[in-house]
């Protein structure tokens, strides 16, 4: 078993437990993940979480395989 890069539902549930059940008094908590730090903020209407952003890059290795599978010309394949 390995850690998931990001599991938003579990992160929000964990933040809820810290705030609502364990009495964390700050307005935010930060969790460390393989995707980097995940900050959860609370407000009067609920919780908010920022997600890390990965920039797409060209993936030329799979271009011909994808074109064959789809039966179309593939102009570009990107991955994050």
mmCIF file of the N, C-alpha and C atoms, coordinates in Angstrom:
data_MODEL
# 
_entry.id   MODEL 
# 
loop_
_atom_site.group_PDB 
_atom_site.id 
_atom_site.type_symbol 
_atom_site.label_atom_id 
_atom_site.label_alt_id 
_atom_site.label_comp_id 
_atom_site.label_asym_id 
_atom_site.label_entity_id 
_atom_site.label_seq_id 
_atom_site.pdbx_PDB_ins_code 
_atom_site.Cartn_x 
_atom_site.Cartn_y 
_atom_site.Cartn_z 
_atom_site.occupancy 
_atom_site.B_iso_or_equiv 
_atom_site.pdbx_formal_charge 
_atom_site.auth_seq_id 
_atom_site.auth_comp_id 
_atom_site.auth_asym_id 
_atom_site.auth_atom_id 
_atom_site.pdbx_PDB_model_num 
ATOM 1   N N  . UNK A 1 1  ? 0.831   -1.162 0.000   1.00 0.00 ? 1  UNK A N  1 
ATOM 2   C CA . UNK A 1 1  ? 0.000   0.000  0.000   1.00 0.00 ? 1  UNK A CA 1 
ATOM 3   C C  . UNK A 1 1  ? 0.888   1.243  0.000   1.00 0.00 ? 1  UNK A C  1 
ATOM 4   N N  . UNK A 1 2  ? 0.450   2.275  -0.710  1.00 0.00 ? 2  UNK A N  1 
ATOM 5   C CA . UNK A 1 2  ? 1.189   3.529  -0.719  1.00 0.00 ? 2  UNK A CA 1 
ATOM 6   C C  . UNK A 1 2  ? 0.236   4.683  -0.433  1.00 0.00 ? 2  UNK A C  1 
ATOM 7   N N  . UNK A 1 3  ? 0.804   5.774  -0.017  1.00 0.00 ? 3  UNK A N  1 
ATOM 8   C CA . UNK A 1 3  ? 0.012   6.975  0.246   1.00 0.00 ? 3  UNK A CA 1 
ATOM 9   C C  . UNK A 1 3  ? -0.452  7.571  -1.069  1.00 0.00 ? 3  UNK A C  1 
ATOM 10  N N  . UNK A 1 4  ? -1.707  8.001  -1.134  1.00 0.00 ? 4  UNK A N  1 
ATOM 11  C CA . UNK A 1 4  ? -2.224  8.702  -2.298  1.00 0.00 ? 4  UNK A CA 1 
ATOM 12  C C  . UNK A 1 4  ? -1.592  10.084 -2.347  1.00 0.00 ? 4  UNK A C  1 
ATOM 13  N N  . UNK A 1 5  ? -1.382  10.596 -3.571  1.00 0.00 ? 5  UNK A N  1 
ATOM 14  C CA . UNK A 1 5  ? -0.804  11.936 -3.701  1.00 0.00 ? 5  UNK A CA 1 
ATOM 15  C C  . UNK A 1 5  ? -1.700  12.988 -3.069  1.00 0.00 ? 5  UNK A C  1 
ATOM 16  N N  . UNK A 1 6  ? -3.006  12.807 -3.196  1.00 0.00 ? 6  UNK A N  1 
ATOM 17  C CA . UNK A 1 6  ? -3.946  13.777 -2.638  1.00 0.00 ? 6  UNK A CA 1 
ATOM 18  C C  . UNK A 1 6  ? -5.269  13.080 -2.394  1.00 0.00 ? 6  UNK A C  1 
ATOM 19  N N  . UNK A 1 7  ? -5.829  13.262 -1.213  1.00 0.00 ? 7  UNK A N  1 
ATOM 20  C CA . UNK A 1 7  ? -7.141  12.709 -0.887  1.00 0.00 ? 7  UNK A CA 1 
ATOM 21  C C  . UNK A 1 7  ? -7.939  13.810 -0.199  1.00 0.00 ? 7  UNK A C  1 
ATOM 22  N N  . UNK A 1 8  ? -8.626  14.613 -0.994  1.00 0.00 ? 8  UNK A N  1 
ATOM 23  C CA . UNK A 1 8  ? -9.305  15.802 -0.490  1.00 0.00 ? 8  UNK A CA 1 
ATOM 24  C C  . UNK A 1 8  ? -10.396 15.527 0.525   1.00 0.00 ? 8  UNK A C  1 
ATOM 25  N N  . UNK A 1 9  ? -11.206 14.484 0.299   1.00 0.00 ? 9  UNK A N  1 
ATOM 26  C CA . UNK A 1 9  ? -12.295 14.194 1.230   1.00 0.00 ? 9  UNK A CA 1 
ATOM 27  C C  . UNK A 1 9  ? -11.758 13.860 2.621   1.00 0.00 ? 9  UNK A C  1 
ATOM 28  N N  . UNK A 1 10 ? -10.721 13.057 2.667   1.00 0.00 ? 10 UNK A N  1 
ATOM 29  C CA . UNK A 1 10 ? -10.136 12.679 3.960   1.00 0.00 ? 10 UNK A CA 1 
ATOM 30  C C  . UNK A 1 10 ? -9.473  13.880 4.622   1.00 0.00 ? 10 UNK A C  1 
ATOM 31  N N  . UNK A 1 11 ? -8.858  14.738 3.834   1.00 0.00 ? 11 UNK A N  1 
ATOM 32  C CA . UNK A 1 11 ? -8.224  15.938 4.384   1.00 0.00 ? 11 UNK A CA 1 
ATOM 33  C C  . UNK A 1 11 ? -9.275  16.845 5.015   1.00 0.00 ? 11 UNK A C  1 
ATOM 34  N N  . UNK A 1 12 ? -10.390 17.049 4.317   1.00 0.00 ? 12 UNK A N  1 
ATOM 35  C CA . UNK A 1 12 ? -11.461 17.885 4.872   1.00 0.00 ? 12 UNK A CA 1 
ATOM 36  C C  . UNK A 1 12 ? -12.092 17.246 6.108   1.00 0.00 ? 12 UNK A C  1 
ATOM 37  N N  . UNK A 1 13 ? -12.282 15.932 6.086   1.00 0.00 ? 13 UNK A N  1 
ATOM 38  C CA . UNK A 1 13 ? -12.843 15.236 7.247   1.00 0.00 ? 13 UNK A CA 1 
ATOM 39  C C  . UNK A 1 13 ? -11.908 15.347 8.441   1.00 0.00 ? 13 UNK A C  1 
ATOM 40  N N  . UNK A 1 14 ? -10.616 15.228 8.203   1.00 0.00 ? 14 UNK A N  1 
ATOM 41  C CA . UNK A 1 14 ? -9.636  15.353 9.289   1.00 0.00 ? 14 UNK A CA 1 
ATOM 42  C C  . UNK A 1 14 ? -9.647  16.759 9.872   1.00 0.00 ? 14 UNK A C  1 
ATOM 43  N N  . UNK A 1 15 ? -9.743  17.753 9.006   1.00 0.00 ? 15 UNK A N  1 
ATOM 44  C CA . UNK A 1 15 ? -9.815  19.138 9.478   1.00 0.00 ? 15 UNK A CA 1 
ATOM 45  C C  . UNK A 1 15 ? -11.079 19.344 10.312  1.00 0.00 ? 15 UNK A C  1 
ATOM 46  N N  . UNK A 1 16 ? -12.188 18.791 9.849   1.00 0.00 ? 16 UNK A N  1 
ATOM 47  C CA . UNK A 1 16 ? -13.442 18.912 10.605  1.00 0.00 ? 16 UNK A CA 1 
ATOM 48  C C  . UNK A 1 16 ? -13.272 18.320 12.011  1.00 0.00 ? 16 UNK A C  1 
ATOM 49  N N  . UNK A 1 17 ? -12.656 17.162 12.099  1.00 0.00 ? 17 UNK A N  1 
ATOM 50  C CA . UNK A 1 17 ? -12.444 16.537 13.414  1.00 0.00 ? 17 UNK A CA 1 
ATOM 51  C C  . UNK A 1 17 ? -11.583 17.434 14.311  1.00 0.00 ? 17 UNK A C  1 
ATOM 52  N N  . UNK A 1 18 ? -10.529 18.015 13.740  1.00 0.00 ? 18 UNK A N  1 
ATOM 53  C CA . UNK A 1 18 ? -9.672  18.898 14.535  1.00 0.00 ? 18 UNK A CA 1 
ATOM 54  C C  . UNK A 1 18 ? -10.437 20.125 15.023  1.00 0.00 ? 18 UNK A C  1 
ATOM 55  N N  . UNK A 1 19 ? -11.233 20.726 14.140  1.00 0.00 ? 19 UNK A N  1 
ATOM 56  C CA . UNK A 1 19 ? -11.981 21.932 14.496  1.00 0.00 ? 19 UNK A CA 1 
ATOM 57  C C  . UNK A 1 19 ? -13.176 21.613 15.416  1.00 0.00 ? 19 UNK A C  1 
ATOM 58  N N  . UNK A 1 20 ? -14.051 20.746 14.962  1.00 0.00 ? 20 UNK A N  1 
ATOM 59  C CA . UNK A 1 20 ? -15.337 20.543 15.629  1.00 0.00 ? 20 UNK A CA 1 
ATOM 60  C C  . UNK A 1 20 ? -15.273 19.600 16.831  1.00 0.00 ? 20 UNK A C  1 
ATOM 61  N N  . UNK A 1 21 ? -14.435 18.598 16.768  1.00 0.00 ? 21 UNK A N  1 
ATOM 62  C CA . UNK A 1 21 ? -14.439 17.583 17.823  1.00 0.00 ? 21 UNK A CA 1 
ATOM 63  C C  . UNK A 1 21 ? -13.276 17.724 18.801  1.00 0.00 ? 21 UNK A C  1 
ATOM 64  N N  . UNK A 1 22 ? -12.125 18.196 18.325  1.00 0.00 ? 22 UNK A N  1 
ATOM 65  C CA . UNK A 1 22 ? -10.945 18.268 19.190  1.00 0.00 ? 22 UNK A CA 1 
ATOM 66  C C  . UNK A 1 22 ? -10.612 19.685 19.645  1.00 0.00 ? 22 UNK A C  1 
ATOM 67  N N  . UNK A 1 23 ? -11.415 20.662 19.217  1.00 0.00 ? 23 UNK A N  1 
ATOM 68  C CA . UNK A 1 23 ? -11.302 22.011 19.734  1.00 0.00 ? 23 UNK A CA 1 
ATOM 69  C C  . UNK A 1 23 ? -10.164 22.864 19.201  1.00 0.00 ? 23 UNK A C  1 
ATOM 70  N N  . UNK A 1 24 ? -9.648  22.563 18.000  1.00 0.00 ? 24 UNK A N  1 
ATOM 71  C CA . UNK A 1 24 ? -8.594  23.419 17.426  1.00 0.00 ? 24 UNK A CA 1 
ATOM 72  C C  . UNK A 1 24 ? -9.160  24.825 17.273  1.00 0.00 ? 24 UNK A C  1 
ATOM 73  N N  . UNK A 1 25 ? -8.460  25.822 17.811  1.00 0.00 ? 25 UNK A N  1 
ATOM 74  C CA . UNK A 1 25 ? -9.000  27.179 17.838  1.00 0.00 ? 25 UNK A CA 1 
ATOM 75  C C  . UNK A 1 25 ? -8.501  28.064 16.697  1.00 0.00 ? 25 UNK A C  1 
ATOM 76  N N  . UNK A 1 26 ? -7.493  27.647 15.969  1.00 0.00 ? 26 UNK A N  1 
ATOM 77  C CA . UNK A 1 26 ? -7.003  28.451 14.854  1.00 0.00 ? 26 UNK A CA 1 
ATOM 78  C C  . UNK A 1 26 ? -8.013  28.494 13.713  1.00 0.00 ? 26 UNK A C  1 
ATOM 79  N N  . UNK A 1 27 ? -7.801  29.404 12.780  1.00 0.00 ? 27 UNK A N  1 
ATOM 80  C CA . UNK A 1 27 ? -8.720  29.483 11.642  1.00 0.00 ? 27 UNK A CA 1 
ATOM 81  C C  . UNK A 1 27 ? -8.319  28.570 10.496  1.00 0.00 ? 27 UNK A C  1 
ATOM 82  N N  . UNK A 1 28 ? -7.146  27.914 10.607  1.00 0.00 ? 28 UNK A N  1 
ATOM 83  C CA . UNK A 1 28 ? -6.719  26.991 9.556   1.00 0.00 ? 28 UNK A CA 1 
ATOM 84  C C  . UNK A 1 28 ? -5.820  25.901 10.141  1.00 0.00 ? 28 UNK A C  1 
ATOM 85  N N  . UNK A 1 29 ? -5.702  24.818 9.388   1.00 0.00 ? 29 UNK A N  1 
ATOM 86  C CA . UNK A 1 29 ? -4.761  23.744 9.692   1.00 0.00 ? 29 UNK A CA 1 
ATOM 87  C C  . UNK A 1 29 ? -4.059  23.384 8.394   1.00 0.00 ? 29 UNK A C  1 
ATOM 88  N N  . UNK A 1 30 ? -2.829  22.918 8.511   1.00 0.00 ? 30 UNK A N  1 
ATOM 89  C CA . UNK A 1 30 ? -2.054  22.541 7.327   1.00 0.00 ? 30 UNK A CA 1 
ATOM 90  C C  . UNK A 1 30 ? -1.631  21.083 7.472   1.00 0.00 ? 30 UNK A C  1 
ATOM 91  N N  . UNK A 1 31 ? -1.936  20.286 6.449   1.00 0.00 ? 31 UNK A N  1 
ATOM 92  C CA . UNK A 1 31 ? -1.547  18.881 6.414   1.00 0.00 ? 31 UNK A CA 1 
ATOM 93  C C  . UNK A 1 31 ? -0.419  18.728 5.401   1.00 0.00 ? 31 UNK A C  1 
ATOM 94  N N  . UNK A 1 32 ? 0.537   17.878 5.713   1.00 0.00 ? 32 UNK A N  1 
ATOM 95  C CA . UNK A 1 32 ? 1.619   17.581 4.773   1.00 0.00 ? 32 UNK A CA 1 
ATOM 96  C C  . UNK A 1 32 ? 1.238   16.346 3.975   1.00 0.00 ? 32 UNK A C  1 
ATOM 97  N N  . UNK A 1 33 ? 1.367   16.408 2.644   1.00 0.00 ? 33 UNK A N  1 
ATOM 98  C CA . UNK A 1 33 ? 1.036   15.275 1.780   1.00 0.00 ? 33 UNK A CA 1 
ATOM 99  C C  . UNK A 1 33 ? 2.114   15.135 0.708   1.00 0.00 ? 33 UNK A C  1 
ATOM 100 N N  . UNK A 1 34 ? 2.024   14.070 -0.059  1.00 0.00 ? 34 UNK A N  1 
ATOM 101 C CA . UNK A 1 34 ? 2.974   13.885 -1.159  1.00 0.00 ? 34 UNK A CA 1 
ATOM 102 C C  . UNK A 1 34 ? 2.785   14.971 -2.221  1.00 0.00 ? 34 UNK A C  1 
ATOM 103 N N  . UNK A 1 35 ? 1.618   15.612 -2.244  1.00 0.00 ? 35 UNK A N  1 
ATOM 104 C CA . UNK A 1 35 ? 1.373   16.712 -3.179  1.00 0.00 ? 35 UNK A CA 1 
ATOM 105 C C  . UNK A 1 35 ? 1.867   18.040 -2.648  1.00 0.00 ? 35 UNK A C  1 
ATOM 106 N N  . UNK A 1 36 ? 2.340   18.043 -1.417  1.00 0.00 ? 36 UNK A N  1 
ATOM 107 C CA . UNK A 1 36 ? 2.769   19.276 -0.774  1.00 0.00 ? 36 UNK A CA 1 
ATOM 108 C C  . UNK A 1 36 ? 1.804   19.644 0.327   1.00 0.00 ? 36 UNK A C  1 
ATOM 109 N N  . UNK A 1 37 ? 1.969   20.816 0.929   1.00 0.00 ? 37 UNK A N  1 
ATOM 110 C CA . UNK A 1 37 ? 1.100   21.215 2.031   1.00 0.00 ? 37 UNK A CA 1 
ATOM 111 C C  . UNK A 1 37 ? -0.328  21.475 1.551   1.00 0.00 ? 37 UNK A C  1 
ATOM 112 N N  . UNK A 1 38 ? -1.303  20.988 2.323   1.00 0.00 ? 38 UNK A N  1 
ATOM 113 C CA . UNK A 1 38 ? -2.720  21.211 2.048   1.00 0.00 ? 38 UNK A CA 1 
ATOM 114 C C  . UNK A 1 38 ? -3.300  22.006 3.214   1.00 0.00 ? 38 UNK A C  1 
ATOM 115 N N  . UNK A 1 39 ? -3.705  23.238 2.938   1.00 0.00 ? 39 UNK A N  1 
ATOM 116 C CA . UNK A 1 39 ? -4.224  24.112 3.988   1.00 0.00 ? 39 UNK A CA 1 
ATOM 117 C C  . UNK A 1 39 ? -5.744  24.129 3.931   1.00 0.00 ? 39 UNK A C  1 
ATOM 118 N N  . UNK A 1 40 ? -6.369  23.876 5.081   1.00 0.00 ? 40 UNK A N  1 
ATOM 119 C CA . UNK A 1 40 ? -7.825  23.934 5.203   1.00 0.00 ? 40 UNK A CA 1 
ATOM 120 C C  . UNK A 1 40 ? -8.165  25.104 6.109   1.00 0.00 ? 40 UNK A C  1 
ATOM 121 N N  . UNK A 1 41 ? -9.027  25.992 5.607   1.00 0.00 ? 41 UNK A N  1 
ATOM 122 C CA . UNK A 1 41 ? -9.484  27.152 6.385   1.00 0.00 ? 41 UNK A CA 1 
ATOM 123 C C  . UNK A 1 41 ? -10.953 26.952 6.730   1.00 0.00 ? 41 UNK A C  1 
ATOM 124 N N  . UNK A 1 42 ? -11.319 27.418 7.887   1.00 0.00 ? 42 UNK A N  1 
ATOM 125 C CA . UNK A 1 42 ? -12.736 27.365 8.240   1.00 0.00 ? 42 UNK A CA 1 
ATOM 126 C C  . UNK A 1 42 ? -13.317 28.763 8.190   1.00 0.00 ? 42 UNK A C  1 
ATOM 127 N N  . UNK A 1 43 ? -14.601 28.818 7.915   1.00 0.00 ? 43 UNK A N  1 
ATOM 128 C CA . UNK A 1 43 ? -15.314 30.090 7.905   1.00 0.00 ? 43 UNK A CA 1 
ATOM 129 C C  . UNK A 1 43 ? -16.705 29.853 8.480   1.00 0.00 ? 43 UNK A C  1 
ATOM 130 N N  . UNK A 1 44 ? -17.509 30.868 8.489   1.00 0.00 ? 44 UNK A N  1 
ATOM 131 C CA . UNK A 1 44 ? -18.862 30.731 9.027   1.00 0.00 ? 44 UNK A CA 1 
ATOM 132 C C  . UNK A 1 44 ? -19.745 29.851 8.146   1.00 0.00 ? 44 UNK A C  1 
ATOM 133 N N  . UNK A 1 45 ? -19.352 29.637 6.887   1.00 0.00 ? 45 UNK A N  1 
ATOM 134 C CA . UNK A 1 45 ? -20.187 28.815 5.987   1.00 0.00 ? 45 UNK A CA 1 
ATOM 135 C C  . UNK A 1 45 ? -19.593 27.439 5.702   1.00 0.00 ? 45 UNK A C  1 
ATOM 136 N N  . UNK A 1 46 ? -18.453 27.104 6.294   1.00 0.00 ? 46 UNK A N  1 
ATOM 137 C CA . UNK A 1 46 ? -17.878 25.779 6.074   1.00 0.00 ? 46 UNK A CA 1 
ATOM 138 C C  . UNK A 1 46 ? -16.368 25.819 6.007   1.00 0.00 ? 46 UNK A C  1 
ATOM 139 N N  . UNK A 1 47 ? -15.832 24.927 5.191   1.00 0.00 ? 47 UNK A N  1 
ATOM 140 C CA . UNK A 1 47 ? -14.379 24.786 5.057   1.00 0.00 ? 47 UNK A CA 1 
ATOM 141 C C  . UNK A 1 47 ? -13.963 25.040 3.611   1.00 0.00 ? 47 UNK A C  1 
ATOM 142 N N  . UNK A 1 48 ? -12.747 25.502 3.446   1.00 0.00 ? 48 UNK A N  1 
ATOM 143 C CA . UNK A 1 48 ? -12.180 25.692 2.116   1.00 0.00 ? 48 UNK A CA 1 
ATOM 144 C C  . UNK A 1 48 ? -10.766 25.140 2.089   1.00 0.00 ? 48 UNK A C  1 
ATOM 145 N N  . UNK A 1 49 ? -10.402 24.547 0.959   1.00 0.00 ? 49 UNK A N  1 
ATOM 146 C CA . UNK A 1 49 ? -9.067  23.975 0.838   1.00 0.00 ? 49 UNK A CA 1 
ATOM 147 C C  . UNK A 1 49 ? -8.479  24.355 -0.504  1.00 0.00 ? 49 UNK A C  1 
ATOM 148 N N  . UNK A 1 50 ? -7.230  24.787 -0.490  1.00 0.00 ? 50 UNK A N  1 
ATOM 149 C CA . UNK A 1 50 ? -6.515  25.075 -1.725  1.00 0.00 ? 50 UNK A CA 1 
ATOM 150 C C  . UNK A 1 50 ? -5.848  23.814 -2.233  1.00 0.00 ? 50 UNK A C  1 
ATOM 151 N N  . UNK A 1 51 ? -5.890  23.587 -3.537  1.00 0.00 ? 51 UNK A N  1 
ATOM 152 C CA . UNK A 1 51 ? -5.279  22.408 -4.130  1.00 0.00 ? 51 UNK A CA 1 
ATOM 153 C C  . UNK A 1 51 ? -4.002  22.797 -4.870  1.00 0.00 ? 51 UNK A C  1 
ATOM 154 N N  . UNK A 1 52 ? -2.991  21.941 -4.808  1.00 0.00 ? 52 UNK A N  1 
ATOM 155 C CA . UNK A 1 52 ? -1.759  22.230 -5.553  1.00 0.00 ? 52 UNK A CA 1 
ATOM 156 C C  . UNK A 1 52 ? -2.030  22.196 -7.050  1.00 0.00 ? 52 UNK A C  1 
ATOM 157 N N  . UNK A 1 53 ? -1.263  22.957 -7.777  1.00 0.00 ? 53 UNK A N  1 
ATOM 158 C CA . UNK A 1 53 ? -1.434  23.034 -9.225  1.00 0.00 ? 53 UNK A CA 1 
ATOM 159 C C  . UNK A 1 53 ? -0.190  22.497 -9.919  1.00 0.00 ? 53 UNK A C  1 
ATOM 160 N N  . UNK A 1 54 ? -0.385  21.519 -10.781 1.00 0.00 ? 54 UNK A N  1 
ATOM 161 C CA . UNK A 1 54 ? 0.704   20.985 -11.587 1.00 0.00 ? 54 UNK A CA 1 
ATOM 162 C C  . UNK A 1 54 ? 0.583   21.558 -12.999 1.00 0.00 ? 54 UNK A C  1 
ATOM 163 N N  . UNK A 1 55 ? 1.690   21.896 -13.574 1.00 0.00 ? 55 UNK A N  1 
ATOM 164 C CA . UNK A 1 55 ? 1.679   22.429 -14.927 1.00 0.00 ? 55 UNK A CA 1 
ATOM 165 C C  . UNK A 1 55 ? 1.796   21.275 -15.924 1.00 0.00 ? 55 UNK A C  1 
ATOM 166 N N  . UNK A 1 56 ? 0.950   21.273 -16.942 1.00 0.00 ? 56 UNK A N  1 
ATOM 167 C CA . UNK A 1 56 ? 1.019   20.185 -17.926 1.00 0.00 ? 56 UNK A CA 1 
ATOM 168 C C  . UNK A 1 56 ? 2.296   20.262 -18.752 1.00 0.00 ? 56 UNK A C  1 
ATOM 169 N N  . UNK A 1 57 ? 2.753   19.088 -19.170 1.00 0.00 ? 57 UNK A N  1 
ATOM 170 C CA . UNK A 1 57 ? 3.926   19.020 -20.040 1.00 0.00 ? 57 UNK A CA 1 
ATOM 171 C C  . UNK A 1 57 ? 3.635   18.043 -21.169 1.00 0.00 ? 57 UNK A C  1 
ATOM 172 N N  . UNK A 1 58 ? 4.324   18.215 -22.259 1.00 0.00 ? 58 UNK A N  1 
ATOM 173 C CA . UNK A 1 58 ? 4.121   17.356 -23.427 1.00 0.00 ? 58 UNK A CA 1 
ATOM 174 C C  . UNK A 1 58 ? 4.513   15.919 -23.110 1.00 0.00 ? 58 UNK A C  1 
ATOM 175 N N  . UNK A 1 59 ? 3.707   14.986 -23.605 1.00 0.00 ? 59 UNK A N  1 
ATOM 176 C CA . UNK A 1 59 ? 3.970   13.560 -23.434 1.00 0.00 ? 59 UNK A CA 1 
ATOM 177 C C  . UNK A 1 59 ? 4.007   12.925 -24.823 1.00 0.00 ? 59 UNK A C  1 
ATOM 178 N N  . UNK A 1 60 ? 5.131   13.035 -25.483 1.00 0.00 ? 60 UNK A N  1 
ATOM 179 C CA . UNK A 1 60 ? 5.268   12.534 -26.855 1.00 0.00 ? 60 UNK A CA 1 
ATOM 180 C C  . UNK A 1 60 ? 5.313   11.008 -26.922 1.00 0.00 ? 60 UNK A C  1 
ATOM 181 N N  . UNK A 1 61 ? 5.671   10.358 -25.812 1.00 0.00 ? 61 UNK A N  1 
ATOM 182 C CA . UNK A 1 61 ? 5.800   8.900  -25.806 1.00 0.00 ? 61 UNK A CA 1 
ATOM 183 C C  . UNK A 1 61 ? 4.495   8.193  -26.153 1.00 0.00 ? 61 UNK A C  1 
ATOM 184 N N  . UNK A 1 62 ? 3.360   8.746  -25.746 1.00 0.00 ? 62 UNK A N  1 
ATOM 185 C CA . UNK A 1 62 ? 2.073   8.079  -25.930 1.00 0.00 ? 62 UNK A CA 1 
ATOM 186 C C  . UNK A 1 62 ? 1.260   8.619  -27.105 1.00 0.00 ? 62 UNK A C  1 
ATOM 187 N N  . UNK A 1 63 ? 1.813   9.537  -27.854 1.00 0.00 ? 63 UNK A N  1 
ATOM 188 C CA . UNK A 1 63 ? 1.058   10.186 -28.921 1.00 0.00 ? 63 UNK A CA 1 
ATOM 189 C C  . UNK A 1 63 ? 0.602   9.182  -29.985 1.00 0.00 ? 63 UNK A C  1 
ATOM 190 N N  . UNK A 1 64 ? 1.499   8.342  -30.487 1.00 0.00 ? 64 UNK A N  1 
ATOM 191 C CA . UNK A 1 64 ? 1.118   7.401  -31.540 1.00 0.00 ? 64 UNK A CA 1 
ATOM 192 C C  . UNK A 1 64 ? 0.192   6.310  -31.003 1.00 0.00 ? 64 UNK A C  1 
ATOM 193 N N  . UNK A 1 65 ? 0.415   5.871  -29.773 1.00 0.00 ? 65 UNK A N  1 
ATOM 194 C CA . UNK A 1 65 ? -0.459  4.860  -29.171 1.00 0.00 ? 65 UNK A CA 1 
ATOM 195 C C  . UNK A 1 65 ? -1.872  5.389  -29.028 1.00 0.00 ? 65 UNK A C  1 
ATOM 196 N N  . UNK A 1 66 ? -1.995  6.622  -28.585 1.00 0.00 ? 66 UNK A N  1 
ATOM 197 C CA . UNK A 1 66 ? -3.310  7.237  -28.429 1.00 0.00 ? 66 UNK A CA 1 
ATOM 198 C C  . UNK A 1 66 ? -3.974  7.436  -29.782 1.00 0.00 ? 66 UNK A C  1 
ATOM 199 N N  . UNK A 1 67 ? -3.221  7.870  -30.775 1.00 0.00 ? 67 UNK A N  1 
ATOM 200 C CA . UNK A 1 67 ? -3.769  8.066  -32.123 1.00 0.00 ? 67 UNK A CA 1 
ATOM 201 C C  . UNK A 1 67 ? -4.280  6.750  -32.686 1.00 0.00 ? 67 UNK A C  1 
ATOM 202 N N  . UNK A 1 68 ? -3.521  5.666  -32.507 1.00 0.00 ? 68 UNK A N  1 
ATOM 203 C CA . UNK A 1 68 ? -3.954  4.350  -32.975 1.00 0.00 ? 68 UNK A CA 1 
ATOM 204 C C  . UNK A 1 68 ? -5.232  3.901  -32.271 1.00 0.00 ? 68 UNK A C  1 
ATOM 205 N N  . UNK A 1 69 ? -5.295  4.115  -30.966 1.00 0.00 ? 69 UNK A N  1 
ATOM 206 C CA . UNK A 1 69 ? -6.450  3.675  -30.184 1.00 0.00 ? 69 UNK A CA 1 
ATOM 207 C C  . UNK A 1 69 ? -7.713  4.444  -30.553 1.00 0.00 ? 69 UNK A C  1 
ATOM 208 N N  . UNK A 1 70 ? -7.571  5.738  -30.833 1.00 0.00 ? 70 UNK A N  1 
ATOM 209 C CA . UNK A 1 70 ? -8.729  6.566  -31.153 1.00 0.00 ? 70 UNK A CA 1 
ATOM 210 C C  . UNK A 1 70 ? -9.059  6.587  -32.634 1.00 0.00 ? 70 UNK A C  1 
ATOM 211 N N  . UNK A 1 71 ? -8.086  6.231  -33.456 1.00 0.00 ? 71 UNK A N  1 
ATOM 212 C CA . UNK A 1 71 ? -8.297  6.276  -34.892 1.00 0.00 ? 71 UNK A CA 1 
ATOM 213 C C  . UNK A 1 71 ? -8.392  7.677  -35.454 1.00 0.00 ? 71 UNK A C  1 
ATOM 214 N N  . UNK A 1 72 ? -7.709  8.602  -34.803 1.00 0.00 ? 72 UNK A N  1 
ATOM 215 C CA . UNK A 1 72 ? -7.713  10.002 -35.242 1.00 0.00 ? 72 UNK A CA 1 
ATOM 216 C C  . UNK A 1 72 ? -6.297  10.550 -35.165 1.00 0.00 ? 72 UNK A C  1 
ATOM 217 N N  . UNK A 1 73 ? -6.094  11.702 -35.802 1.00 0.00 ? 73 UNK A N  1 
ATOM 218 C CA . UNK A 1 73 ? -4.805  12.381 -35.674 1.00 0.00 ? 73 UNK A CA 1 
ATOM 219 C C  . UNK A 1 73 ? -4.764  13.084 -34.321 1.00 0.00 ? 73 UNK A C  1 
ATOM 220 N N  . UNK A 1 74 ? -3.717  12.830 -33.578 1.00 0.00 ? 74 UNK A N  1 
ATOM 221 C CA . UNK A 1 74 ? -3.553  13.464 -32.257 1.00 0.00 ? 74 UNK A CA 1 
ATOM 222 C C  . UNK A 1 74 ? -2.516  14.569 -32.413 1.00 0.00 ? 74 UNK A C  1 
ATOM 223 N N  . UNK A 1 75 ? -2.921  15.778 -32.084 1.00 0.00 ? 75 UNK A N  1 
ATOM 224 C CA . UNK A 1 75 ? -2.013  16.912 -32.240 1.00 0.00 ? 75 UNK A CA 1 
ATOM 225 C C  . UNK A 1 75 ? -1.070  17.049 -31.059 1.00 0.00 ? 75 UNK A C  1 
ATOM 226 N N  . UNK A 1 76 ? -1.574  16.753 -29.848 1.00 0.00 ? 76 UNK A N  1 
ATOM 227 C CA . UNK A 1 76 ? -0.738  16.919 -28.675 1.00 0.00 ? 76 UNK A CA 1 
ATOM 228 C C  . UNK A 1 76 ? -1.305  16.106 -27.521 1.00 0.00 ? 76 UNK A C  1 
ATOM 229 N N  . UNK A 1 77 ? -0.423  15.538 -26.716 1.00 0.00 ? 77 UNK A N  1 
ATOM 230 C CA . UNK A 1 77 ? -0.793  14.833 -25.513 1.00 0.00 ? 77 UNK A CA 1 
ATOM 231 C C  . UNK A 1 77 ? -0.069  15.499 -24.347 1.00 0.00 ? 77 UNK A C  1 
ATOM 232 N N  . UNK A 1 78 ? -0.832  15.848 -23.319 1.00 0.00 ? 78 UNK A N  1 
ATOM 233 C CA . UNK A 1 78 ? -0.254  16.500 -22.152 1.00 0.00 ? 78 UNK A CA 1 
ATOM 234 C C  . UNK A 1 78 ? -0.430  15.624 -20.941 1.00 0.00 ? 78 UNK A C  1 
ATOM 235 N N  . UNK A 1 79 ? 0.480   15.763 -19.976 1.00 0.00 ? 79 UNK A N  1 
ATOM 236 C CA . UNK A 1 79 ? 0.343   15.078 -18.703 1.00 0.00 ? 79 UNK A CA 1 
ATOM 237 C C  . UNK A 1 79 ? 0.731   16.048 -17.598 1.00 0.00 ? 79 UNK A C  1 
ATOM 238 N N  . UNK A 1 80 ? 0.232   15.764 -16.417 1.00 0.00 ? 80 UNK A N  1 
ATOM 239 C CA . UNK A 1 80 ? 0.584   16.580 -15.241 1.00 0.00 ? 80 UNK A CA 1 
ATOM 240 C C  . UNK A 1 80 ? 1.350   15.726 -14.273 1.00 0.00 ? 80 UNK A C  1 
# 
